[in-house]
């Protein structure tokens, strides 16, 4: 760790008043040493991590951290603030601030060192030494786990001699106590005082009782700090309570799985996580406490007591969502709306690969074989190796089968996001019923939510211990599938099918001003969060229309893909036209954004939006709205749900469509250039020095 923290990265008189100022002050030290290439870009990544969860910890500790493309090597900076800085900890401000910067591709060895630091922060002696140190060099040595540097002198020699004498006295006292104990034991045996000897009882008394065993998993979004601090806190609390705690840390450096025998012997489970617990099914059927990772840091002893109480009452719970901590206890500020969004995004994220593969194969089949390729006989019965139409029919039929999984996969993985693996079977069954009764995309959404709700309800039932082992694989899928099938066939399915039919008819008759307004709205949604939930809602709406394709739904798909291409293309154009408005890292990202935008990957604009959201996001939304509206006005159509410019031959009215994309790109690029030109960037953004960056300064 010698290269991660030096005296130059230590500030024992940190004068910052806020966590933002503290992070900037410490990050500036990293930038001065060349460890951070873009100060504002790195601080934007720190702020994004902080927005996920406050990084203040009990005991006066603030630990802002992130992984960033603007970091050249793993680096730690330390600041000590006499007045305290609010990092969101429950017990008040922090006087010890640790800024951890990890490169996006940091190797496991460096991440393991950072995880060791995170564990050390749970040691009161470690933090006390940092509060007492008088020099930056000593603080850096403590952080590296080395002996603090000291100058030899008479006083040091005296202190060393005193320490040696004290150690000798302690050893002599220990020897005397041991001798006294031996003499007392011998006297008792010879005089017969005390209880009557009973060899069997004595052996039984010396046999230790089997301790309560807990297995735990800790993980946090970055996988650097809280993951390992929660592990250390749980292990310490276990030692204090006489409980065996075995922790699996699922951090950025990977994870070593707990021994299956250890899991099988465990009496309880603690899951302290803010991201998906990998292979969570290993812990099914045991008393489980499922909380956020900060609870593992701050409430370790309470969590151990809670899981012991559940075990005593015979309460067992199945693992929660694998895609997000959607059913945690004590997740502050997380309401039902956030959970619902996580469940739906789980289904959409698993659905997209089926959509892309199936939709593109169908589109290629049409492109090669013509619009009547859907009437071709099955290739299993007739296939001519030398005929293009046969190959077109093969692609179309494979794509049709893949695309046919869209609704069942959507429903199945919504249920999976709500209730883990037991939700898969009823979710897929409900999705298949939705297809059978023509309830389409909306039916899949309803089926997934119903399946997840039913499974979660069954999981809460108290059952005899003999049935617990077969609950996840037999009882829950059986009961939940029957209930969901009944509800979809006879209760909610028909009204949803009617609604789906009405939506299809509306899209079929869409035209004029209504179509243009819808295109503008979808364009705004596609560019609002660049691949986030709002973007996915617009995309899912368009893809849902492809399950029952008509002229209107094909126009919607075209508008959505066109608008989604705009943000990265606009940022690429802006960095090309006015590169001096952007940092070097942004100019490099701009080169990649050309390809990402052309491929319909809206996330290519995220680095720009993260660094300057108030200028980039409104500009992207304006361009997306223009493109979406123009695409609808030009009546462009698209059967492929993905592909960007690479599926232009499959687009109806391709040249007006490309003109719409170009218009939106120019509008967004012009707006972002205009907005960035109204402010003067800090000198740190212009490059390392005038000798290496000859560009003219940006006008105010």
C-alpha atoms as one frame of an Amber mdcrd trajectory, in Angstrom:
protein
   0.000   0.000   0.000   3.080   2.225   0.037   2.187   3.822  -3.288  -1.489
   4.417  -2.409  -1.025   6.890   0.428   1.840   9.313   0.970   2.293  12.362
   3.171   1.288  14.552   0.201  -2.154  12.930   0.315  -2.735  13.754   3.985
  -4.311  16.957   5.313  -4.408  17.083   9.115  -6.044  20.531   9.098  -8.880
  19.984   6.630 -10.728  23.309   6.509 -13.706  22.209   4.390 -17.210  22.959
   5.679 -19.208  20.496   3.549 -18.648  17.000   2.214 -18.418  18.407  -1.318
 -15.654  20.804  -0.273 -13.866  18.018   1.610 -13.950  15.708  -1.407 -12.713
  18.480  -3.700  -9.869  19.425  -1.350  -8.630  15.848  -1.035  -9.187  15.088
  -4.727  -7.112  18.134  -5.650  -4.162  16.508  -3.867  -4.686  13.407  -5.997
  -4.870  15.521  -9.153  -1.655  17.344  -8.209   0.138  13.981  -8.118  -1.354
  12.885 -11.445  -3.542  10.230  -9.815  -6.741  11.948 -11.067  -6.823  13.184
 -14.656 -10.095  15.150 -14.593 -10.969  16.701 -11.247 -14.576  17.631 -12.058
 -15.267  14.332 -13.767 -13.926  12.406 -10.791 -15.922  14.517  -8.335 -19.048
  13.870 -10.393 -18.436  10.133  -9.957 -17.926  10.647  -6.206 -21.187  12.615
  -6.018 -23.038   9.929  -7.971 -21.835   7.296  -5.491 -22.787   9.545  -2.561
 -26.279   9.968  -4.037 -26.791   6.197  -3.879 -26.150   6.103  -0.134 -24.502
   8.498   2.353 -20.945   7.472   3.184 -20.852   8.711   6.784 -20.314   6.071
   9.463 -20.796   6.069  13.201 -17.683   7.031  15.102 -16.928  10.253  13.221
 -15.882   8.694   9.911 -16.631   9.829   6.378 -15.517   7.560   3.564 -16.449
   9.001   0.142 -15.294   6.655  -2.594 -15.927   5.583  -6.170 -14.567   3.778
  -9.180 -13.859   6.211 -12.008 -12.339   6.325 -15.461 -10.607   9.541 -14.368
  -8.374   7.700 -11.860  -5.013   6.387 -13.032  -4.139   4.211 -10.021  -5.768
   3.218  -6.716  -5.277   6.119  -4.339  -6.261   7.072  -0.786  -6.337  10.613
   0.606  -6.939  11.368   4.287  -8.180  14.539   5.965  -8.738  15.411   9.618
 -11.243  18.168  10.337 -11.356  19.713  13.795 -14.927  21.018  13.407 -16.490
  17.934  11.794 -18.166  17.523   8.396 -21.623  16.092   7.804 -21.458  12.901
   5.723 -24.918  11.693   6.733 -23.970   9.486   9.690 -26.622   8.978  12.342
 -24.334   9.981  15.214 -23.204  13.310  13.769 -20.410  14.825  11.670 -17.132
  13.162  10.755 -13.699  14.390  11.781 -11.839  11.648   9.869 -12.392  11.731
   6.091 -11.001   9.045   3.785 -11.351   9.620   0.033 -10.803   6.375  -1.899
 -10.266   6.568  -5.651 -10.186   3.331  -7.647  -9.696   3.085 -11.423 -12.531
   1.570 -13.410 -10.283  -1.410 -14.161  -8.475  -1.721 -10.834  -6.825  -5.094
 -10.298  -7.816  -7.443  -7.517  -4.601  -6.936  -5.538  -5.135  -3.204  -5.160
  -8.803  -3.651  -4.326  -7.895  -6.190  -1.674  -5.610  -3.601  -0.055  -8.409
  -1.046  -0.050 -10.735  -3.615   1.498  -8.156  -4.202   4.234  -8.203  -0.473
   4.986 -12.001  -0.531   5.203 -11.797  -3.303   7.796  -9.178  -1.359   9.767
 -11.568   1.559  10.109 -13.716  -0.608  12.393 -10.803  -0.858  14.864 -11.031
   1.896  17.542  -7.253   1.771  18.114  -6.650   2.464  14.419  -8.872   5.557
  14.328  -7.537   6.726  17.704  -3.999   6.652  16.310  -5.082   8.806  13.374
  -6.722  11.315  15.702  -3.591  11.498  17.870  -0.914  11.698  15.189   0.951
  14.985  14.866   2.358  14.787  11.340   1.232  13.844   7.853   4.077  11.329
   7.536   2.959   9.534  10.709  -0.653   9.437   9.529   0.405   7.999   6.161
   2.477   5.348   7.952  -0.478   4.370  10.147  -2.678   4.057   7.085  -0.067
   1.884   5.387   0.084  -0.349   8.463   3.699   0.598   9.163   5.440   1.841
  12.275   5.243   5.660  12.274   8.574   7.292  11.456  10.389   8.614  14.553
  13.692  10.328  15.214  15.969   8.496  17.666  16.911  10.457  20.759  17.378
  10.204  24.510  13.684  10.534  25.168  12.920   7.731  22.709  15.558   5.513
  24.347  14.066   6.179  27.780  10.582   5.351  26.509  11.838   2.141  24.950
  13.591   1.143  28.184  10.451   1.893  30.182   8.413  -0.230  27.799  10.851
  -3.134  28.158  10.769  -2.920  31.961   6.962  -2.831  31.933   6.848  -5.887
  29.679   9.236  -7.777  31.988   7.074  -6.889  35.005   3.936  -8.125  33.205
   5.585 -11.420  32.358   6.709 -11.911  35.971   3.204 -11.170  37.245   1.723
 -13.668  34.788   4.153 -16.334  36.027   3.229 -15.667  39.680  -0.484 -15.915
  38.907   0.023 -19.210  37.091   1.986 -20.636  40.050  -0.697 -19.530  42.505
  -3.368 -21.180  40.386  -1.422 -24.433  40.268  -0.834 -24.472  44.024  -4.506
 -23.751  44.726  -5.613 -26.592  42.452  -3.176 -29.017  44.086  -4.293 -27.997
  47.600  -7.932 -28.580  46.713  -7.206 -32.056  45.404  -5.161 -33.056  48.481
  -7.435 -31.687  51.214 -10.685 -32.679  49.629 -12.164 -29.205  49.910 -14.648
 -28.172  47.305 -17.050 -30.389  45.393 -16.513 -34.126  45.230 -14.509 -35.157
  42.208 -16.549 -36.613  39.339 -14.415 -37.453  36.355 -17.306 -37.937  33.942
 -18.973 -34.700  34.963 -15.686 -32.857  34.725 -15.201 -34.046  31.185 -18.745
 -33.022  30.270 -18.291 -29.578  31.815 -15.117 -28.943  29.843 -16.782 -29.880
  26.564 -17.756 -26.557  24.975 -21.372 -26.105  23.932 -21.943 -25.716  20.179
 -22.099 -21.989  19.482 -24.803 -20.353  17.386 -23.550 -20.162  13.779 -24.332
 -17.371  11.336 -23.350 -16.993   7.701 -23.456 -13.497   6.225 -23.056 -11.782
   2.866 -22.076  -8.123   2.523 -22.028  -6.056  -0.657 -22.336  -2.407  -1.655
 -22.682  -0.616  -5.021 -18.975   0.155  -5.373 -17.702  -2.935  -3.598 -14.745
  -1.159  -2.024 -15.564   0.225   1.408 -18.896  -0.622   3.024 -18.729  -4.240
   1.858 -15.674  -4.939   3.999 -16.559  -2.615   6.876 -19.867  -4.434   7.334
 -18.024  -7.760   7.301 -15.604  -6.594   9.983 -18.411  -5.175  12.139 -20.390
  -8.433  11.958 -17.353 -10.532  12.810 -16.498  -8.303  15.796 -20.077  -8.341
  17.048 -20.126 -12.127  16.706 -16.985 -12.487  18.813 -18.491 -10.236  21.489
 -21.705 -12.300  21.550 -20.006 -15.710  21.473 -21.427 -16.423  18.005 -19.557
 -17.909  15.051 -19.936 -15.535  12.083 -18.627 -16.480   8.639 -18.837 -13.639
   6.095 -18.729 -13.750   2.315 -17.751 -10.327   0.934 -19.050  -9.800  -2.585
 -16.876  -6.821  -3.503 -15.148  -5.420  -6.571 -12.253  -7.836  -6.134 -14.645
 -10.759  -6.635 -15.776 -13.100  -3.909 -14.758 -16.420  -2.414 -17.880 -18.501
  -1.864 -18.598 -19.778   1.585 -18.047 -23.513   1.992 -21.383 -25.285   1.378
 -20.797 -27.259   4.579 -20.530 -24.006   6.544 -23.808 -22.794   5.036 -25.530
 -26.102   5.742 -24.436 -25.988   9.394 -25.485 -22.364   9.879 -28.338 -21.536
  12.229 -29.115 -18.179  10.613 -28.293 -15.843   7.730 -27.574 -12.106   7.580
 -27.672 -10.416   4.165 -26.338  -6.839   4.381 -26.367  -5.606   0.808 -27.305
  -2.803  -1.556 -26.780  -4.783  -4.764 -27.880  -8.245  -5.789 -26.589 -11.073
  -3.622 -25.047 -13.563  -5.991 -26.260 -17.166  -5.762 -28.696 -16.251  -3.007
 -30.528 -19.538  -3.348 -27.742 -21.144  -1.269 -29.267 -19.587   1.853 -32.893
 -20.590   1.275 -34.868 -22.125   4.118 -32.956 -20.557   7.008 -33.830 -17.731
   9.429 -32.759 -14.662   7.479 -32.288 -10.974   8.215 -32.117  -8.930   4.992
 -30.950  -5.310   5.376 -28.930  -2.596   3.684 -25.152  -2.698   3.975 -24.978
   0.324   6.299 -27.095  -1.545   8.824 -24.377  -4.181   8.827 -21.833  -1.496
   9.714 -23.859   0.410  12.297 -26.177  -2.240  13.808 -24.175  -5.454  13.675
 -24.971  -6.544  17.241 -28.695  -5.898  16.732 -28.707  -7.934  13.520 -27.115
 -10.893  15.304 -29.688 -10.670  18.083 -32.472 -10.416  15.511 -31.453 -13.498
  13.556 -31.079 -15.465  16.812 -34.592 -14.418  17.762 -35.954 -15.576  14.406
 -34.222 -18.916  14.814 -35.678 -19.335  18.293 -39.177 -18.650  16.935 -38.691
 -21.010  13.983 -39.112 -18.238  11.392 -37.572 -18.980   8.033 -37.647 -16.716
   5.020 -36.752 -17.221   1.386 -34.181 -14.876  -0.133 -35.449 -11.607  -1.557
 -34.913 -10.051  -4.980 -31.753 -10.946  -6.899 -31.836  -7.762  -8.927 -32.186
  -5.155  -6.225 -32.716  -4.985  -2.477 -36.457  -4.605  -2.994 -37.709  -6.293
   0.148 -35.167  -5.287   2.749 -35.919  -4.440   6.308 -34.907  -0.973   7.361
 -34.176   0.499   3.937 -34.612   4.226   4.641 -36.388   6.314   2.055 -37.275
   3.395  -0.210 -41.009   3.442  -0.850 -43.302   1.165  -2.810 -42.806   3.210
  -5.990 -39.064   2.563  -5.955 -39.633  -1.147  -5.387 -42.200  -1.352  -8.189
 -39.785   0.350 -10.570 -37.044  -2.128  -9.604 -39.353  -5.089 -10.214 -40.438
  -3.818 -13.629 -36.871  -2.969 -14.667 -35.849  -6.490 -13.711 -38.305  -7.890
 -16.237 -37.393  -5.380 -18.940 -33.640  -5.939 -18.563 -34.004  -9.705 -19.057
 -36.457  -9.179 -21.913 -34.220  -6.892 -24.011 -31.823  -9.611 -25.324 -34.799
 -11.664 -26.555 -36.224  -8.551 -28.188 -32.961  -7.638 -29.882 -32.135 -11.131
 -31.144 -35.653 -12.061 -32.211 -36.566  -8.663 -33.648 -33.388  -8.321 -35.707
 -33.728 -11.843 -37.102 -37.317 -11.110 -38.103 -36.262  -7.834 -39.721 -33.437
  -9.533 -41.632 -35.873 -12.174 -42.816 -38.120  -9.445 -44.233 -35.141  -7.623
 -45.775 -33.877 -10.709 -47.615 -37.095 -12.511 -48.415 -39.604  -9.674 -48.800
 -42.741  -8.821 -46.847 -44.451 -12.116 -47.641 -41.726 -14.198 -45.981 -44.090
 -14.733 -43.072 -46.136 -17.005 -45.338 -43.212 -19.342 -46.095 -43.619 -22.996
 -45.021 -41.702 -24.344 -42.062 -38.003 -24.751 -42.832 -38.156 -28.104 -41.040
 -40.280 -29.340 -43.950 -38.780 -27.396 -46.827 -35.302 -25.839 -47.015 -33.209
 -25.253 -50.128 -29.569 -24.578 -49.295 -28.935 -22.498 -52.377 -32.019 -20.253
 -52.188 -31.965 -16.878 -50.415 -35.678 -17.202 -49.624 -35.029 -20.341 -47.592
 -32.359 -18.590 -45.550 -34.682 -15.630 -45.098 -37.448 -17.965 -43.907 -34.995
 -19.649 -41.515 -34.039 -16.309 -39.934 -37.654 -15.171 -39.785 -38.855 -18.359
 -38.099 -35.992 -18.466 -35.570 -36.579 -14.793 -34.821 -40.293 -15.405 -34.431
 -39.650 -18.119 -31.857 -37.199 -15.910 -29.938 -39.583 -12.954 -30.097 -42.385
 -15.189 -28.868 -40.607 -15.425 -25.505 -40.914 -11.672 -24.990 -44.046 -11.627
 -22.820 -43.312 -14.791 -20.781 -39.753 -13.622 -20.081 -41.017 -10.190 -19.062
 -43.558 -11.703 -16.668 -41.196 -14.371 -15.369 -38.414 -11.983 -14.468 -40.705
  -9.401 -12.913 -41.783 -12.211 -10.584 -38.120 -13.213 -10.195 -37.270  -9.653
  -9.156 -39.991  -9.784  -6.515 -39.597 -13.292  -5.112 -36.386 -14.868  -6.451
 -36.371 -18.277  -8.167 -39.729 -19.509  -6.815 -41.337 -16.697  -8.826 -40.010
 -17.886 -12.188 -42.466 -20.714 -12.875 -45.711 -18.849 -12.050 -44.337 -15.781
 -13.824 -43.641 -17.669 -17.049 -46.970 -19.450 -16.804 -48.801 -16.148 -16.347
 -46.947 -14.651 -19.305 -47.861 -17.615 -21.492 -51.509 -17.203 -20.492 -51.277
 -13.514 -21.433 -50.170 -14.538 -24.931 -52.909 -17.157 -25.173 -55.703 -14.679
 -24.404 -54.129 -11.883 -26.520 -53.419  -9.704 -23.485 -49.987  -8.943 -24.931
 -47.402  -6.750 -23.277 -49.773  -5.304 -20.670 -50.882  -8.809 -19.743 -47.255
  -9.784 -19.205 -46.771  -6.883 -16.800 -49.859  -7.853 -14.828 -48.956 -11.553
 -14.801 -45.463 -10.856 -13.482 -46.730  -8.652 -10.663 -49.452 -11.147  -9.756
 -46.994 -14.056  -9.711 -44.528 -12.174  -7.533 -47.253 -11.096  -5.114 -48.673
 -14.621  -4.810 -45.253 -16.180  -4.209 -44.346 -13.576  -1.602 -47.631 -14.286
   0.147 -47.000 -18.024   0.216 -43.436 -17.467   1.465 -44.776 -15.679   4.520
 -46.828 -18.667   5.633 -45.454 -20.635   8.565 -45.103 -24.267   7.531 -43.903
 -27.403   9.347 -40.157 -27.881   9.247 -40.562 -31.107   7.252 -41.986 -29.106
   4.317 -39.441 -26.287   4.280 -36.997 -28.073   2.028 -39.545 -28.646  -0.757
 -41.297 -25.279  -0.507 -39.128 -23.379  -3.058 -39.038 -26.146  -5.681 -42.414
 -27.890  -5.377 -45.061 -26.294  -3.203 -44.604 -22.616  -4.100 -44.389 -23.113
  -7.911 -47.393 -25.481  -7.831 -49.687 -23.295  -5.748 -48.602 -20.000  -7.292
 -48.925 -21.264 -10.890 -52.456 -22.500 -10.233 -53.488 -19.205  -8.626 -51.889
 -17.006 -11.284 -53.329 -19.102 -14.125 -56.802 -18.856 -12.603 -56.538 -15.072
 -12.196 -55.169 -14.505 -15.699 -57.680 -16.770 -17.483 -60.836 -15.869 -15.568
 -60.410 -12.592 -13.665 -57.951  -9.956 -14.910 -56.855 -11.362 -18.258 -59.902
 -10.449 -20.336 -60.085  -6.769 -19.273 -56.368  -6.402 -19.966 -56.785  -8.050
 -23.364 -59.520  -5.534 -24.178 -57.238  -2.671 -23.121 -54.404  -4.077 -25.214
 -56.732  -4.276 -28.224 -57.817  -0.664 -27.714 -54.176   0.454 -27.533 -53.384
  -1.441 -30.728 -56.326   0.186 -32.526 -55.237   3.618 -31.289 -51.726   3.114
 -32.613 -53.126   1.868 -35.920 -55.105   5.080 -36.401 -52.388   7.397 -35.140
 -51.631  10.285 -37.440 -51.258  14.033 -37.810 -50.639  16.248 -34.787 -51.295
  13.428 -32.326 -48.515  11.344 -33.836 -46.087  14.261 -33.763 -46.866  14.999
 -30.103 -46.438  11.344 -29.171 -43.106  11.273 -30.989 -41.918  14.357 -29.101
 -42.976  12.863 -25.762 -41.218   9.568 -26.474 -38.126  11.498 -27.556 -38.061
  13.394 -24.266 -38.399  10.160 -22.301 -35.631   8.415 -24.247 -33.178  11.236
 -23.476 -34.194  12.015 -19.898 -32.071   9.447 -18.068 -30.065   7.800 -20.878
 -30.864   4.139 -20.357 -32.483   4.562 -16.956 -36.049   3.734 -15.884 -37.784
   6.490 -17.897 -35.821   5.567 -21.012 -36.731   1.900 -20.485 -40.433   2.720
 -20.116 -40.476   4.434 -23.516 -38.479   1.613 -25.086 -40.697  -1.072 -23.538
 -43.788   0.749 -24.834 -42.377   0.666 -28.365 -41.288  -2.960 -28.176 -44.672
  -3.961 -26.767 -46.265  -2.640 -29.947 -44.133  -4.981 -32.038 -45.891  -7.991
 -30.507 -48.947  -6.961 -32.571 -47.297  -4.941 -35.374 -49.260  -2.379 -37.355
 -48.461   0.890 -39.077 -48.768   2.915 -35.877 -46.612   0.648 -33.696 -43.888
   0.536 -36.364 -43.832   4.361 -36.406 -43.469   4.419 -32.620 -40.538   1.997
 -32.764 -38.811   4.154 -35.363 -39.285   7.338 -33.325 -37.973   5.729 -30.143
 -34.811   4.367 -31.743 -34.129   7.620 -33.592 -34.436   9.678 -30.406 -32.268
   7.251 -28.448 -29.428   7.728 -30.933 -29.344  11.502 -30.480 -27.598  12.069
 -27.092 -24.294  10.260 -27.798 -24.188  11.531 -31.399 -24.787  15.100 -30.177
 -22.005  14.864 -27.581 -19.667  13.418 -30.207 -20.490  16.294 -32.578 -20.089
  18.916 -29.851 -16.657  17.621 -28.815 -15.600  17.679 -32.454 -16.853  21.188
 -33.202 -15.854  22.907 -29.929 -13.445  20.536 -28.256 -11.978  23.196 -25.983
 -15.269  23.319 -24.076 -14.655  19.751 -22.905 -11.980  18.035 -20.874  -9.491
  15.701 -22.481 -11.345  12.682 -21.101 -14.623  13.958 -22.559 -12.998  14.477
 -25.943 -11.811  10.875 -25.855 -15.299   9.740 -24.849 -16.655  11.780 -27.733
 -14.768   9.625 -30.217 -16.398   6.492 -28.859 -19.791   8.221 -28.715 -19.969
   8.296 -32.531 -20.078   4.503 -32.637 -22.303   4.166 -29.557 -24.844   6.634
 -30.899 -24.878   5.045 -34.336 -25.534   1.703 -32.614 -28.513   3.056 -30.595
 -26.716   2.922 -27.237 -27.973   5.981 -25.387 -25.670   5.240 -22.441 -22.806
   6.621 -24.532 -23.777  10.100 -23.298 -23.698   9.197 -19.593 -20.084  10.394
 -18.952 -21.052  13.834 -20.247 -24.317  13.953 -18.300 -22.623  12.847 -15.073
 -20.033  15.634 -15.328 -22.448  18.409 -16.315 -26.092  17.249 -15.977 -27.750
  20.690 -15.958 -26.390  21.491 -19.426 -26.183  18.087 -21.084 -29.516  16.494
 -20.140 -31.817  19.412 -21.198 -29.878  19.703 -24.449 -30.237  15.979 -25.130
 -33.958  16.069 -24.327 -34.546  18.977 -26.724 -32.810  17.163 -29.567 -34.599
  13.902 -28.773 -37.989  15.624 -28.863 -37.183  17.172 -32.258 -36.080  13.814
 -33.673 -39.054  11.897 -32.292 -41.523  14.448 -33.640 -39.899  14.582 -37.085
 -39.712  10.789 -37.344 -43.455  10.549 -36.701 -44.158  13.437 -39.085 -42.139
  11.715 -41.826 -44.085   8.469 -41.137 -40.879   6.438 -40.836 -41.424   2.831
 -39.745 -39.174   0.198 -38.191 -39.655  -3.513 -37.564 -36.293  -4.041 -35.822
 -36.217  -3.125 -32.119 -32.482  -2.359 -32.133 -29.506  -1.787 -34.395 -29.256
   1.955 -35.042 -27.924   2.933 -38.458 -27.045  -0.692 -39.144 -30.706  -1.509
 -39.782 -31.405   1.484 -42.028 -32.257  -0.849 -44.963 -35.131  -2.132 -42.826
 -36.582   1.344 -42.194 -39.559   2.710 -44.075 -38.704   6.189 -45.477 -35.031
   5.854 -44.512 -33.744   9.196 -45.833 -36.276  11.387 -43.982 -35.619   9.196
 -40.934 -31.872   9.895 -41.071 -32.653  13.576 -41.580 -34.685  13.519 -38.359
 -31.756  11.960 -36.478 -29.382  14.545 -37.939 -31.692  17.430 -37.034 -31.991
  16.324 -33.413 -28.236  15.765 -33.177 -27.501  19.279 -34.442 -30.053  20.835
 -32.079 -28.634  19.031 -29.039 -25.021  19.769 -29.987 -25.771  23.456 -30.592
 -27.582  23.778 -27.253 -24.871  22.088 -25.223 -22.194  24.234 -26.893 -24.205
  27.387 -26.204 -24.809  26.465 -22.573 -21.199  25.479 -21.927 -19.981  28.692
 -23.570 -21.819  30.765 -20.970 -19.505  29.697 -18.161 -15.775  29.791 -17.688
 -14.208  26.507 -16.814 -11.698  26.200 -13.993  -8.071  26.161 -15.089  -7.783
  22.559 -13.857 -10.117  21.497 -16.686  -7.986  22.946 -19.457  -5.193  20.427
 -19.183  -2.129  19.871 -17.113  -0.206  22.958 -18.175   0.144  25.476 -21.009
   3.167  23.586 -22.208   1.125  20.473 -22.903  -2.196  21.999 -23.900  -1.959
  24.936 -26.311  -5.683  25.439 -26.801  -7.046  28.930 -26.344  -8.981  29.645
 -23.156 -12.733  29.292 -23.233 -14.563  32.637 -23.419 -16.689  33.481 -20.420
